[in-house]
């Protein structure tokens, strides 16, 4: 079989796989596991029931022998079930099972009363039928059909030994046993093929999801890179163009060195970092008076999310410096449960958020999109003459 009948043992390989063959998918594994368990369980129930009910049907003079044979059948059924469900060697177990059933079939004169003139009503035929059908779900197809053919042959031989002058009464029923085995094998193959088709569909869907996730990650990395360029090199060039000759060389060198360090640093994508420390470091990089109100409970947070908060904070402070007409801003940071909230506010000129020119998209691209890329949120609240408040939120889910 292709998978285990319980949580620790694997059923015997039934599909003739090789090491180079693809591994079965979840639907196939689940079906094979179910069929294997079902075959063993239905067999032990039916065989034990037949063995018990067969004894009262025997005449008194053969009751003792029939009882002894019934006990052997019950004992072997229990042992066969236990060995099969614990992963015993499938070939040896099949060989031993065929030997026991052969002996049982050849003793029909001891187990079938003479009053039963219809072979299709005998308990032994029910036992052989359920065993042959169960083989189709336990072993490779060729081996299972060969075992069923052998059981049919020995069952017919037992009927010949029991009634040499009238054994042909068993031929139709023994032939039907072979038909049952073929039907069981065909049904098993049909459902197995459907399971493999379902696995193929699932595999293609998973591959599509992976491609989509990779594409999203690439776009996110590109957005982050562009946002970093906007916050560093572009901001520095804008500072140069705005101040012209009045910009002292040492200030430009310091700013360029900071930009270079940020652009060349490797962006970590795992682990956690201190939120307050990163936010404090960012507030010190701006030519503003920044009042900070940070909760002591900010603690640690996912590194990419902290990087997004810091980058968004930096862009918001640069916007205050460029456009607000004031030289101070307030930054508050708090944590409620797993959600960290950072608010950057100023008392400057403010603006109409619905009328931002296309060339002035710093907040939209370097703040809103940056926070969205890590699963957070950014909102901008501003009115002309009433200052601006940028709210950053990142939930840790």
C-alpha positions as CSV (number, residue, x, y, z in Angstrom):
1,X,0.0,0.0,0.0
2,X,1.1,3.6,-0.4
3,X,0.5,4.8,3.1
4,X,0.2,3.7,6.7
5,X,-2.9,2.0,8.1
6,X,-2.3,3.8,11.4
7,X,-0.3,6.7,12.6
8,X,3.0,4.8,12.7
9,X,3.0,1.8,10.3
10,X,2.8,1.8,6.6
11,X,0.6,-0.7,4.7
12,X,2.3,-2.8,2.0
13,X,3.0,-1.1,-1.4
14,X,0.2,-2.1,-3.7
15,X,0.7,0.1,-6.8
16,X,4.2,-1.1,-7.8
17,X,5.8,2.2,-7.3
18,X,9.6,2.7,-7.8
19,X,11.9,5.1,-6.0
20,X,11.9,7.4,-9.0
21,X,8.1,7.5,-9.2
22,X,6.4,10.6,-7.8
23,X,5.2,10.5,-4.3
24,X,1.5,10.1,-3.8
25,X,-0.5,13.2,-3.0
26,X,-2.7,13.8,0.0
27,X,-6.0,12.6,-1.7
28,X,-4.3,9.4,-2.9
29,X,-2.7,8.7,0.5
30,X,-6.0,9.3,2.3
31,X,-7.9,7.0,-0.1
32,X,-5.3,4.2,0.1
33,X,-5.3,4.5,3.9
34,X,-9.1,4.3,4.1
35,X,-9.3,1.3,1.7
36,X,-6.7,-0.6,3.5
37,X,-8.3,-0.1,6.9
38,X,-11.7,-0.8,5.6
39,X,-10.6,-4.1,3.9
40,X,-9.1,-5.4,7.2
41,X,-12.0,-4.3,9.4
42,X,-14.8,-5.5,7.2
43,X,-13.0,-8.8,6.8
44,X,-12.5,-9.5,10.5
45,X,-16.2,-8.7,11.2
46,X,-17.6,-10.8,8.4
47,X,-15.3,-13.8,8.9
48,X,-15.7,-13.9,12.7
49,X,-19.5,-13.6,12.3
50,X,-19.7,-16.5,9.8
51,X,-17.4,-18.7,11.9
52,X,-19.7,-18.2,15.0
53,X,-23.0,-18.6,13.2
54,X,-21.8,-21.7,11.3
55,X,-21.5,-23.9,14.4
56,X,-25.2,-24.1,15.4
57,X,-26.1,-25.1,11.8
58,X,-24.0,-28.3,12.0
59,X,-25.5,-31.6,13.1
60,X,-24.8,-32.8,16.6
61,X,-22.3,-35.5,15.6
62,X,-20.1,-32.9,13.9
63,X,-20.6,-30.1,16.4
64,X,-17.3,-30.6,18.2
65,X,-15.2,-30.6,15.1
66,X,-17.0,-27.6,13.7
67,X,-16.5,-25.8,16.9
68,X,-12.8,-26.5,16.8
69,X,-12.5,-25.2,13.2
70,X,-14.5,-22.2,14.2
71,X,-12.1,-21.4,17.0
72,X,-9.2,-21.7,14.6
73,X,-10.9,-19.3,12.1
74,X,-11.6,-16.8,14.9
75,X,-8.0,-17.0,16.2
76,X,-6.5,-16.6,12.8
77,X,-8.8,-13.7,11.9
78,X,-7.8,-11.8,15.1
79,X,-4.1,-12.5,14.5
80,X,-4.4,-11.6,10.8
81,X,-6.1,-8.3,11.7
82,X,-3.5,-7.4,14.2
83,X,-0.5,-8.3,12.0
84,X,-2.0,-6.4,9.1
85,X,-2.7,-3.2,11.0
86,X,0.7,-3.2,12.6
87,X,2.6,-3.4,9.3
88,X,3.7,-7.1,9.2
89,X,5.5,-8.3,6.1
90,X,2.8,-8.3,3.5
91,X,4.1,-11.2,1.4
92,X,4.5,-13.5,4.4
93,X,1.1,-12.5,5.7
94,X,-0.6,-13.2,2.4
95,X,1.1,-16.6,2.1
96,X,0.0,-17.6,5.6
97,X,-3.5,-16.4,5.0
98,X,-3.8,-18.4,1.7
99,X,-2.6,-21.5,3.5
100,X,-5.2,-21.2,6.3
101,X,-8.0,-20.5,3.8
102,X,-6.9,-23.4,1.6
103,X,-7.1,-25.8,4.6
104,X,-10.5,-24.4,5.4
105,X,-11.8,-24.8,1.9
106,X,-10.6,-28.4,1.7
107,X,-12.5,-29.4,4.9
108,X,-16.0,-28.6,3.6
109,X,-17.2,-32.0,4.5
110,X,-16.6,-31.0,8.2
111,X,-17.9,-27.5,8.0
112,X,-20.9,-27.6,5.6
113,X,-23.9,-29.6,6.6
114,X,-25.3,-32.1,4.1
115,X,-28.7,-30.4,4.3
116,X,-27.4,-27.3,2.5
117,X,-28.0,-28.1,-1.2
118,X,-27.3,-24.5,-2.5
119,X,-23.6,-23.6,-2.3
120,X,-24.4,-19.9,-2.5
121,X,-25.9,-20.1,1.0
122,X,-22.8,-21.5,2.7
123,X,-20.9,-19.5,5.2
124,X,-17.6,-20.6,3.6
125,X,-18.4,-19.0,0.3
126,X,-19.1,-15.7,2.1
127,X,-15.8,-15.9,3.9
128,X,-13.8,-16.7,0.7
129,X,-15.7,-13.9,-1.2
130,X,-15.0,-11.2,1.4
131,X,-11.3,-12.2,1.6
132,X,-10.9,-12.2,-2.2
133,X,-12.5,-8.8,-2.5
134,X,-10.4,-7.5,0.4
135,X,-7.2,-8.6,-1.3
136,X,-7.9,-6.1,-4.1
137,X,-7.5,-3.2,-1.6
138,X,-4.5,-4.7,0.2
139,X,-2.0,-5.9,-2.4
140,X,-0.8,-5.0,-5.9
141,X,-3.3,-5.8,-8.6
142,X,-1.6,-8.8,-10.1
143,X,-0.9,-10.5,-6.8
144,X,-4.4,-9.7,-5.5
145,X,-6.1,-11.2,-8.6
146,X,-3.8,-14.3,-8.5
147,X,-4.7,-14.9,-4.9
148,X,-8.4,-14.6,-5.6
149,X,-8.1,-17.1,-8.5
150,X,-6.2,-19.5,-6.2
151,X,-8.9,-19.2,-3.5
152,X,-11.6,-19.9,-6.1
153,X,-9.7,-23.0,-7.3
154,X,-9.2,-24.4,-3.8
155,X,-12.8,-23.6,-2.9
156,X,-14.0,-25.6,-5.9
157,X,-11.6,-28.4,-5.1
158,X,-13.1,-28.5,-1.6
159,X,-16.6,-28.8,-3.0
160,X,-15.4,-31.7,-5.2
161,X,-14.0,-33.5,-2.2
162,X,-17.1,-32.9,-0.2
163,X,-19.6,-34.0,-2.9
164,X,-17.7,-35.9,-5.7
165,X,-21.0,-36.7,-7.5
166,X,-22.5,-33.2,-7.3
167,X,-19.7,-30.7,-7.0
168,X,-20.8,-28.8,-10.1
169,X,-23.5,-27.0,-8.0
170,X,-20.6,-24.8,-6.8
171,X,-19.3,-23.7,-10.2
172,X,-21.7,-20.7,-10.7
173,X,-20.9,-19.3,-7.3
174,X,-17.2,-19.8,-7.5
175,X,-17.2,-18.1,-10.9
176,X,-19.1,-15.1,-9.4
177,X,-16.4,-14.9,-6.8
178,X,-13.9,-14.1,-9.6
179,X,-16.3,-11.5,-11.0
180,X,-16.6,-9.9,-7.6
181,X,-12.8,-9.7,-7.4
182,X,-12.5,-8.1,-10.8
183,X,-15.2,-5.6,-10.0
184,X,-13.5,-4.7,-6.7
185,X,-10.2,-4.2,-8.4
186,X,-11.8,-2.0,-11.1
187,X,-13.6,0.1,-8.5
188,X,-10.4,0.5,-6.5
189,X,-8.5,1.6,-9.6
190,X,-11.3,4.0,-10.6
191,X,-11.3,5.8,-7.3
192,X,-7.5,5.7,-7.1
193,X,-7.3,7.5,-10.5
194,X,-9.8,10.1,-9.3
195,X,-7.7,10.7,-6.2
196,X,-4.6,11.1,-8.3
197,X,-6.5,13.6,-10.6
198,X,-7.5,15.6,-7.5
199,X,-3.9,15.6,-6.3
200,X,-2.8,16.8,-9.7
201,X,-5.3,19.7,-9.6
202,X,-4.2,20.5,-6.0
203,X,-0.5,20.5,-7.1
204,X,-1.2,22.9,-10.0
205,X,-3.2,25.2,-7.7
206,X,-0.4,25.2,-5.2
207,X,2.2,26.0,-7.9
208,X,0.0,28.9,-9.1
209,X,-0.3,30.2,-5.5
210,X,3.5,30.0,-5.1
211,X,4.0,31.9,-8.4
212,X,1.5,34.5,-7.2
213,X,3.3,34.8,-3.8
214,X,6.7,35.1,-5.5
215,X,5.3,37.8,-7.8
216,X,3.8,39.7,-4.8
217,X,7.1,39.4,-2.9
218,X,9.0,40.7,-5.9
219,X,6.6,43.7,-6.3
220,X,6.8,44.3,-2.6
221,X,10.6,44.3,-2.7
222,X,10.5,46.7,-5.7
223,X,8.2,49.0,-3.8
224,X,10.4,49.0,-0.8
225,X,13.5,49.7,-2.9
226,X,11.8,52.6,-4.6
227,X,10.5,53.9,-1.3
228,X,14.0,53.7,0.1
229,X,15.4,55.6,-2.9
230,X,12.8,58.2,-2.4
231,X,13.6,58.6,1.3
232,X,17.4,58.7,0.7
233,X,18.9,59.7,-2.6
234,X,15.9,61.6,-3.9
235,X,15.4,63.4,-0.7
236,X,19.1,64.4,-0.6
237,X,19.1,65.6,-4.2
238,X,15.9,67.7,-3.4
239,X,17.7,69.2,-0.4
240,X,20.7,70.1,-2.7
241,X,18.4,71.7,-5.3
242,X,16.4,73.6,-2.6
243,X,19.4,75.1,-0.8
244,X,21.8,75.4,-3.7
245,X,25.1,77.0,-2.8
246,X,24.0,77.7,0.8
247,X,24.3,74.0,1.7
248,X,27.5,73.4,3.6
249,X,29.6,70.5,2.2
250,X,29.9,68.7,5.5
251,X,26.1,68.5,5.8
252,X,25.9,67.1,2.3
253,X,28.6,64.5,3.1
254,X,26.9,63.5,6.3
255,X,23.6,63.1,4.6
256,X,25.1,61.2,1.6
257,X,26.9,58.8,4.0
258,X,23.6,58.0,5.8
259,X,21.9,57.4,2.5
260,X,24.7,55.1,1.4
261,X,24.6,53.1,4.6
262,X,20.9,52.7,4.3
263,X,20.9,51.7,0.7
264,X,23.8,49.2,1.1
265,X,22.6,47.6,4.3
266,X,21.0,44.2,3.9
267,X,17.3,44.2,4.6
268,X,16.6,41.5,7.2
269,X,13.4,39.6,6.7
270,X,13.2,37.6,9.9
271,X,13.5,38.1,13.6
272,X,12.4,40.9,15.8
273,X,13.9,44.3,16.8
274,X,13.2,47.0,19.4
275,X,10.5,49.4,18.2
276,X,11.3,52.3,20.4
277,X,15.0,52.2,19.6
278,X,14.4,52.3,15.9
279,X,11.9,55.1,16.1
280,X,14.2,57.2,18.3
281,X,17.0,56.7,15.9
282,X,14.9,57.9,13.0
283,X,13.7,61.1,14.9
284,X,17.4,62.1,15.5
285,X,18.1,62.1,11.7
286,X,15.9,65.2,11.0
287,X,16.5,68.9,11.3
288,X,13.3,69.4,13.4
289,X,12.5,69.7,17.0
290,X,10.7,66.3,17.5
291,X,8.7,65.8,20.7
292,X,8.4,62.1,21.4
293,X,5.8,60.3,23.6
294,X,6.6,56.6,23.5
295,X,4.9,54.0,25.7
296,X,7.2,51.8,27.7
297,X,5.3,48.7,26.4
298,X,6.4,49.0,22.7
299,X,8.8,46.1,23.1
300,X,9.9,43.9,20.2
301,X,8.2,43.5,16.8
302,X,8.7,41.8,13.5
303,X,11.8,43.4,11.8
304,X,10.2,44.2,8.4
305,X,7.3,45.9,10.1
306,X,9.6,48.0,12.3
307,X,11.5,49.0,9.2
308,X,8.3,50.0,7.5
309,X,7.3,52.1,10.6
310,X,10.7,53.8,10.7
311,X,10.7,54.5,7.0
312,X,7.2,55.9,7.1
313,X,8.0,58.0,10.1
314,X,11.1,59.4,8.3
315,X,9.1,60.3,5.2
316,X,6.4,62.0,7.4
317,X,9.0,64.1,9.2
318,X,10.6,65.1,5.9
319,X,7.2,66.3,4.7
320,X,6.8,68.4,7.8
321,X,10.2,70.0,7.1
322,X,9.5,70.7,3.4
323,X,5.9,71.7,3.4
324,X,4.4,72.4,6.9
325,X,6.2,75.7,7.5
326,X,7.1,74.8,11.1
327,X,10.2,73.4,12.6
328,X,8.7,71.0,15.1
329,X,6.6,67.9,15.2
330,X,5.2,65.5,17.7
331,X,5.6,61.7,17.5
332,X,3.6,59.4,19.7
333,X,3.9,55.6,19.8
334,X,1.7,53.2,21.7
335,X,0.9,49.5,21.9
336,X,-2.4,48.0,22.6
337,X,-2.3,44.2,22.6
338,X,-0.6,43.2,19.4
339,X,-1.2,46.5,17.6
340,X,1.5,49.2,17.5
341,X,0.3,52.7,16.6
342,X,2.6,55.6,15.6
343,X,1.1,59.2,15.0
344,X,3.2,62.0,13.5
345,X,1.5,65.4,13.9
346,X,2.4,69.0,13.3
347,X,0.7,72.4,13.6
348,X,1.7,73.6,10.2
349,X,0.0,74.7,7.0
350,X,-1.8,71.5,6.3
351,X,-3.2,70.6,2.9
352,X,-6.2,69.2,1.1
353,X,-5.6,65.4,0.9
354,X,-8.0,65.2,-2.1
355,X,-6.0,67.6,-4.2
356,X,-2.4,66.3,-4.0
357,X,-0.6,66.9,-7.3
358,X,0.6,63.7,-9.2
359,X,4.3,64.7,-8.6
360,X,3.8,65.0,-4.8
361,X,3.1,61.4,-3.9
362,X,5.6,60.9,-1.1
363,X,3.0,60.1,1.6
364,X,1.1,57.8,-0.8
365,X,4.1,55.8,-2.0
366,X,6.6,56.0,0.8
367,X,4.1,55.7,3.7
368,X,0.7,54.2,2.6
369,X,2.1,51.7,0.2
370,X,5.1,50.8,2.5
371,X,2.8,50.0,5.4
372,X,0.4,48.0,3.2
373,X,3.3,45.9,1.9
374,X,3.9,44.5,5.5
375,X,0.2,44.1,6.3
376,X,-0.2,47.5,8.1
377,X,-2.1,50.6,7.5
378,X,-1.4,54.3,7.1
379,X,-3.9,57.2,7.1
380,X,-3.3,60.9,6.5
381,X,-5.6,63.5,8.2
382,X,-5.0,67.1,7.1
383,X,-6.8,70.4,6.3
384,X,-5.4,73.7,5.1
385,X,-4.5,75.8,8.1
386,X,-5.0,73.0,10.7
387,X,-1.9,70.9,10.5
388,X,-1.4,67.3,9.5
389,X,-1.5,64.0,11.3
390,X,-0.1,60.8,9.8
391,X,-1.3,57.6,11.6
392,X,0.6,54.3,11.2
393,X,-0.7,51.0,12.5
394,X,0.7,47.5,12.3
395,X,-1.2,44.6,13.9
396,X,0.9,41.6,14.9
397,X,-1.4,38.7,13.8
